[in-house]
C-alpha cells in the first residue's frame, strides 16, 4: 500500500511539472545560407 502512495505521488508531481512548467529547448540562433 505504501508503494501505491509513493507511485501516485511521483505520477502527480510529474503531471504538475508538465502542466505548470515550461520546457525550453536550446536551438541554434542562426540559419544556413540557403534560407
N, CA, C and O atoms as a printed pandas DataFrame, in Angstrom:
     atom_number atom_name residue_name chain_id  residue_number  x_coord  y_coord  z_coord
0              1         N          UNK        A               1    0.829   -1.204    0.000
1              2        CA          UNK        A               1    0.000    0.000    0.000
2              3         C          UNK        A               1    0.864    1.255    0.000
3              4         O          UNK        A               1    0.543    2.235   -0.673
4              5         N          UNK        A               2    1.961    1.226    0.755
5              6        CA          UNK        A               2    2.844    2.395    0.809
6              7         C          UNK        A               2    3.423    2.673   -0.570
7              8         O          UNK        A               2    3.551    3.830   -0.970
8              9         N          UNK        A               3    3.775    1.613   -1.300
9             10        CA          UNK        A               3    4.334    1.792   -2.641
10            11         C          UNK        A               3    3.312    2.437   -3.568
11            12         O          UNK        A               3    3.676    3.256   -4.411
12            13         N          UNK        A               4    2.037    2.078   -3.424
13            14        CA          UNK        A               4    0.994    2.684   -4.244
14            15         C          UNK        A               4    0.942    4.189   -4.016
15            16         O          UNK        A               4    0.807    4.961   -4.966
16            17         N          UNK        A               5    1.046    4.602   -2.773
17            18        CA          UNK        A               5    1.019    6.024   -2.446
18            19         C          UNK        A               5    2.247    6.717   -3.024
19            20         O          UNK        A               5    2.145    7.827   -3.545
20            21         N          UNK        A               6    3.405    6.071   -2.937
21            22        CA          UNK        A               6    4.627    6.656   -3.487
22            23         C          UNK        A               6    4.527    6.800   -5.002
23            24         O          UNK        A               6    4.918    7.826   -5.558
24            25         N          UNK        A               7    4.010    5.781   -5.665
25            26        CA          UNK        A               7    3.853    5.837   -7.120
26            27         C          UNK        A               7    2.869    6.940   -7.487
27            28         O          UNK        A               7    3.117    7.704   -8.420
28            29         N          UNK        A               8    1.771    7.031   -6.772
29            30        CA          UNK        A               8    0.790    8.079   -7.032
30            31         C          UNK        A               8    1.421    9.458   -6.879
31            32         O          UNK        A               8    1.199   10.336   -7.713
32            33         N          UNK        A               9    2.201    9.657   -5.829
33            34        CA          UNK        A               9    2.856   10.948   -5.602
34            35         C          UNK        A               9    3.808   11.292   -6.737
35            36         O          UNK        A               9    3.850   12.436   -7.190
36            37         N          UNK        A              10    4.567   10.313   -7.195
37            38        CA          UNK        A              10    5.509   10.551   -8.297
38            39         C          UNK        A              10    4.754   10.929   -9.569
39            40         O          UNK        A              10    5.141   11.865  -10.269
40            41         N          UNK        A              11    3.688   10.209   -9.863
41            42        CA          UNK        A              11    2.898   10.498  -11.064
42            43         C          UNK        A              11    2.260   11.878  -10.958
43            44         O          UNK        A              11    2.238   12.625  -11.937
44            45         N          UNK        A              12    1.751   12.220   -9.803
45            46        CA          UNK        A              12    1.125   13.533   -9.608
46            47         C          UNK        A              12    2.149   14.652   -9.765
47            48         O          UNK        A              12    1.853   15.671  -10.389
48            49         N          UNK        A              13    3.336   14.482   -9.216
49            50        CA          UNK        A              13    4.381   15.501   -9.363
50            51         C          UNK        A              13    4.761   15.681  -10.825
51            52         O          UNK        A              13    4.973   16.807  -11.276
52            53         N          UNK        A              14    4.849   14.592  -11.564
53            54        CA          UNK        A              14    5.182   14.669  -12.987
54            55         C          UNK        A              14    4.064   15.354  -13.762
55            56         O          UNK        A              14    4.332   16.147  -14.665
56            57         N          UNK        A              15    2.823   15.058  -13.421
57            58        CA          UNK        A              15    1.686   15.709  -14.084
58            59         C          UNK        A              15    1.729   17.212  -13.860
59            60         O          UNK        A              15    1.532   17.987  -14.795
60            61         N          UNK        A              16    1.984   17.623  -12.637
61            62        CA          UNK        A              16    2.076   19.048  -12.333
62            63         C          UNK        A              16    3.251   19.696  -13.062
63            64         O          UNK        A              16    3.135   20.819  -13.553
64            65         N          UNK        A              17    4.367   19.001  -13.131
65            66        CA          UNK        A              17    5.535   19.533  -13.827
66            67         C          UNK        A              17    5.210   19.784  -15.300
67            68         O          UNK        A              17    5.624   20.795  -15.867
68            69         N          UNK        A              18    4.471   18.868  -15.912
69            70        CA          UNK        A              18    4.158   19.002  -17.328
70            71         C          UNK        A              18    3.098   20.065  -17.586
71            72         O          UNK        A              18    3.152   20.746  -18.610
72            73         N          UNK        A              19    2.139   20.221  -16.685
73            74        CA          UNK        A              19    1.059   21.174  -16.936
74            75         C          UNK        A              19    1.394   22.589  -16.491
75            76         O          UNK        A              19    0.882   23.548  -17.068
76            77         N          UNK        A              20    2.239   22.741  -15.481
77            78        CA          UNK        A              20    2.504   24.067  -14.943
78            79         C          UNK        A              20    3.899   24.588  -15.254
79            80         O          UNK        A              20    4.204   25.752  -14.997
80            81         N          UNK        A              21    4.731   23.738  -15.799
81            82        CA          UNK        A              21    6.100   24.153  -16.096
82            83         C          UNK        A              21    6.260   24.500  -17.563
83            84         O          UNK        A              21    5.343   24.336  -18.367
84            85         N          UNK        A              22    7.436   24.978  -17.887
85            86        CA          UNK        A              22    7.768   25.267  -19.271
86            87         C          UNK        A              22    9.107   24.604  -19.565
87            88         O          UNK        A              22   10.043   24.673  -18.769
88            89         N          UNK        A              23    9.175   23.969  -20.708
89            90        CA          UNK        A              23   10.423   23.332  -21.111
90            91         C          UNK        A              23   11.008   24.128  -22.258
91            92         O          UNK        A              23   10.378   24.293  -23.303
92            93         N          UNK        A              24   12.203   24.613  -22.055
93            94        CA          UNK        A              24   12.883   25.363  -23.095
94            95         C          UNK        A              24   13.925   24.454  -23.730
95            96         O          UNK        A              24   14.732   23.826  -23.044
96            97         N          UNK        A              25   13.888   24.400  -25.040
97            98        CA          UNK        A              25   14.823   23.553  -25.764
98            99         C          UNK        A              25   15.791   24.458  -26.515
99           100         O          UNK        A              25   15.389   25.270  -27.348
100          101         N          UNK        A              26   17.058   24.304  -26.208
101          102        CA          UNK        A              26   18.070   25.127  -26.866
102          103         C          UNK        A              26   18.151   24.758  -28.343
103          104         O          UNK        A              26   18.094   23.586  -28.715
104          105         N          UNK        A              27   18.285   25.783  -29.169
105          106        CA          UNK        A              27   18.456   25.552  -30.599
106          107         C          UNK        A              27   19.432   26.581  -31.148
107          108         O          UNK        A              27   19.821   27.516  -30.448
108          109         N          UNK        A              28   19.815   26.406  -32.379
109          110        CA          UNK        A              28   20.766   27.325  -32.985
110          111         C          UNK        A              28   20.090   28.668  -33.254
111          112         O          UNK        A              28   18.899   28.722  -33.561
112          113         N          UNK        A              29   20.856   29.746  -33.139
113          114        CA          UNK        A              29   20.321   31.087  -33.340
114          115         C          UNK        A              29   20.650   31.652  -34.715
115          116         O          UNK        A              29   20.508   32.853  -34.944
116          117         N          UNK        A              30   21.080   30.812  -35.609
117          118        CA          UNK        A              30   21.409   31.287  -36.951
118          119         C          UNK        A              30   20.881   30.291  -37.972
119          120         O          UNK        A              30   20.613   29.134  -37.648
120          121         N          UNK        A              31   20.736   30.747  -39.194
121          122        CA          UNK        A              31   20.232   29.888  -40.263
122          123         C          UNK        A              31   21.324   29.686  -41.304
123          124         O          UNK        A              31   22.309   30.424  -41.343
124          125         N          UNK        A              32   21.139   28.696  -42.127
125          126        CA          UNK        A              32   22.131   28.418  -43.161
126          127         C          UNK        A              32   21.984   29.410  -44.317
127          128         O          UNK        A              32   21.012   30.164  -44.367
128          129         N          UNK        A              33   22.931   29.411  -45.234
129          130        CA          UNK        A              33   22.920   30.310  -46.391
130          131         C          UNK        A              33   21.697   30.061  -47.278
131          132         O          UNK        A              33   21.206   30.997  -47.910
132          133         N          UNK        A              34   21.197   28.833  -47.342
133          134        CA          UNK        A              34   20.066   28.508  -48.204
134          135         C          UNK        A              34   18.793   29.230  -47.776
135          136         O          UNK        A              34   17.912   29.467  -48.602
136          137         N          UNK        A              35   18.687   29.573  -46.534
137          138        CA          UNK        A              35   17.492   30.256  -46.036
138          139         C          UNK        A              35   17.652   31.721  -46.316
139          140         O          UNK        A              35   16.768   32.512  -45.987
